[in-house]
Amino acid sequence: MTTAETARPDVLRAYDVCEQITREQARNFSYGIRLLPVEKRRALSAVYATARRIDDLGDGDLPDAEKVAGLEAVRGALTDLEGIDHDAVLVALRDVRQRFPVPMSAFGELVDGCLADVTVHRYATFEDLLGYCRCVAGSVGRLSVGIYRPAGLAPGGDRVAVEAAPEHSDDTWVLADSLGVALQLTNILRDVREDRLIGRVYLPAEDLERFGCTLELDTAGRLADPPERFAALVRYEAERAERWYQRGLRLLPRLDRRSAACTAAMAGIYHRLLGRIAADPDQIRAGRLSLPAATKLGVAARALLRGSA
């Protein structure tokens, strides 16, 4: 088994490309990944760069038919990485696959989630939304656990097995999936207006009906629902996300110190963001809320010291 330090020069260059992509495009993700030792940092950068490629296809400006074709082409490339030497991201990912127990099927689930972004613009129930969240974010959580490689990690990590697990399962793959769901639910709240501007509504229709909200926009491009109804809806969704955080954060004690710090930093940033949204839902009616860089650095520093979110 090779390490990143002893890999061929072309593989090391491929990892460099993935790390550059992560530094430039990861934002919240990068605050945690920099806390990992070099081998895991490089491997997780390769996972991120691959996931970013898939996500960019789903969210890009291409016609829908071209998005679907592009996503299916990526799916095909990921099923057979042998003989690929011209694509730095896939070269690095091939090395990751050889050295870490990553569930490669999770990339296919991510493709499925991005295909849903092309064809599905609303969700009727939370169970429908949960399937989507597991594809686009639970998959990344499970891929990350394969990089962290905690002691006693059993083979697995596919979505079907996770969905079949009991609700309160302590299986490591399930906990990683749950944390990914928590982060995605936070993303959905943070981006609720921006998604509405492009015709996407992720909050379940059953919840909108329950609180008498429509997420329609006024002439200024703000969410037009009455403030008290909108606040009640947002806090309800935030409480649901909080339950997923409490479940997913049980993953941390299973990880080595630096892997736990990486996860705690990433989760801590999103968790802090969720708290600010719940405290003042009006902040997301007209724009996208983000944390200051100093706050993110503080969360990362505390995660490194304590290994908790």
N, C-alpha and C positions, 0 to 999 in steps of 0.2 A: 504494500500500500504506500503510495507516494504522499508527500505533504506538499503544500503550496510552495514551500521554500525549495524543494528538490524537483519540482516539475520542470518540464522542458521550457526553453525560453519562449516559444510561441504560446504556450499555455499561460505563462506568467504575464505575457503581454495581453492576452485575452482577459485575464483577471483585472489588469490595470484599466482596461476599457470599461469593464463592469463597475469598478470602483468609481471611475470618473462619472459615469451615468448616475450612480447613487448619490455622489456628492452634489451634483448639479440639479438633480430632479427629485430626490427623495424627501427633502424638507424634514418633516417630523420624524421620518424613519431614520434619517442619518444621525440624529442625536443619540439613538441607542446603538446603532451598528458600530459606531466608532469605539464603543466600550469593549468590543470583542477582541480576543487574540487574533493575530493576523490570519491564521488558517480559516477560522470560522468567519471572520470579517469578509475575507475574499469570497468564500463560498456563499454567504448570505447576499453579498453584492451581486453575484451571478444569478441567484434566485430572484432578487429584486429587479435586475435589468431585464430578465425574461418576462416577469410579471408586468413590468412597465410596458414592454413592447406589446403584449396582449391587450393591456388596458388602453393604450394609445390608439390601437386599431378600433376598439369598440367606441371610443369617445371622439374619434377624429372627424374630419369634415368630408370624408369620402361618401359617395352615394351608398345607400344601404347594401346593395348587391355586392359592391366592391369590398365593403367591410366584412360581409359574410365570407366572401372568397378569401380575403386576407387572413381572417381568423382560422378558417379551415386549413389554409396553407401552413400556418404556424402549428396547428395541431398535428398535421402530418409530419412536419420537420421534427417535432418533439418525440414522435414515436420511433424515429430511427436517426439517432445522432451520429452514427458511425460514418466515417468518410467525409464529414463536414469540416473543412479547414478554412473556408473563406469568411466565416461568420464568427467574430470574436465572442459574442454572447453565447452562442451555442457551443463553441469550443470549450469555454469555461464551464458551461453547464454539464457537458459530457464528463469533464474531470470531476465535478461535484458528484455526479451520479455514481462514479466509480469509487469515491471515497466516503460518501455519507449515505445513511439509510433514508434518503428523501423519497416520499411517495410520489413518483413521477405522474401518477394518475391525477394528482391534484392540479397539475397544469391544465389537463383536459377539462377539469371542473371549472377552472378560471375562464377558459375559453367559452364554456357553456354559459357562464354568468355574463360575459361580455356580449355573447350572441343575444342573450335576453335583453340587454340594453338596446340592441338594435330593433328588436321585434316586440318587446313588452314594455309598455310605458306606464302601467298602473297595476297595483296589486290589491286584490279583494280582501284578503285576510292576512293576519300576521304569519300564519303557517306558510302561506305562499311567499311572503317576503323572506321568511327564515331560510327557505331553500335557496333563494338568490344570495342571501348573505353568506351562507355556507360555501357557495360556489366562489364568490369574489373575494371573500376575506377569511373565512374559515380555512380555505385551501392554503392561503399564505401562512396562517398560523401553524398548520400541520407541516408545511414545507420547512418552516423555521425550526420546529422541533426536531426534524430530521438532521438539521445542521447542528443543533445544540447537543444532540445525541446523549440524553440523560441515561444514567445507569438503569438497566432493566427495561429499556424501551423495546416493546414487542413489535414485530412486523405489523404493518397496517397503515392507517392514515387516510384511507379512502372515505369519501363522503357517505357511501351506503352503509358502511360499518358504523360510522359515527351516528348517523340518524337512527340506526337500530339500537343504539346503546340506551340504557335507562336514563331518565332525565337527570338524575343526580350522580351519574357515573363519575368515578375518580380516575378513569382511564386517561393516561397522559395525552393521547391524541384528542380525546373528547374535550379536555380542558383547554388545549391549544385552539381547537375549533371554537369553543365558547368565547375565548378572549377575542378571536377574530370577529365574531358576530358582534361583540360589544363595541369594538372599534368601528365597524361598519354602521351600526345604528347611530353612533356619534356623528359619523360622516354624513349620514342622511339628514340628521337634524341641522348640522352646520350648513349644508348645501341646499336646504329645502327651497329657497328662493331661486338660486341659480338653476337648479334642476327644473323648477316650474317654468322658467323662462324658455327652456328648450323642449317643453312639453312632457317632461317626466315627473311623475308623482309616485314617490316610493312609500310614503306613509299609507298604511292600509285603508282602503275605502271604509271598512267597518269602523275604524277609529275616527275618521273624518265625520262620519254620520253620527257617531256617538256624541261628539262635541260640537256638532252643528257648524263644521268648517268646510270650506271648499278649496282653499288655497288659490283662489282667483287673485289676479293682480289688478291694482288700480291704475289710473292713468300715469302715475309716477313710477310704476314698476314695483311698488311695494305690495306685499301680501295684504289683502284687503279684509280678511276676516276680523270681526270685532276683537279688540285686544284681550278681553277677559276669556273669550272662547279659545282664541289662539294660544294664550298662556296655559290654559288648562290642558289643551292637547299636547303642547310641547312638554309640559311637566309629566304628563302620563307616559309619553314615549321615553323621557329621560329616566323615569323610575324603572321602566322595563329594561333599558340599557344598563342601568346600575345593577340590576339582578344578574345580568350576563357578565358584568365585570366581576362581581363577587364570586361567581362560579369560576370564571376563567383565571382569576388571579391566584387560585389555588395551585396553578401550575408552578409558580415561582419556587417553592421549596424543593421541587424535584430537579431543579437545574443547578449546574455549577454556578459559582458566585458571579462570574462575568457574563454568562448567558442570562442569569436572572437579572443582572443589572441592565443588560441590553433590553430585555423584555419589559422590565419595570420602567425604564426611561420612555420607551415608545408608548406603553399603556398609560403611564402617568401623565404624559402630555395630553393625550386624548381624554383621559379621565378628568383632568383639570378643565379642559375645554367644555366637557359635558356639564360640569358643575356651574360654569359661568353661563352657559345657555339656560340651564334650569333656573338659575337665580334671576335672570332677566331675559325672558323669551323675546322681548321686543327688539333685542339686538340683532336678531336674525330675520326680522321682517323686511329690512331694506338692503341687506348686504350680508356678506360672509364674515363671520367672526373668526379671528385667529389670535393666538397668544403671542406676546412680544418675545423676541429672541432671548432676552435675558431670563424670562420665566422658563422657557424651554431648557436653557442651559442649567438653570437652578434645579429643575426636575431631574435632568440627567445626572448632575453632580450628586444629588441626594440618593439617586438610584445606585450609583456606583458605591457610595458609602454604606448603604443599608440593604441594597438588593431588593427593594420593595417599592410599590407604587403608592 
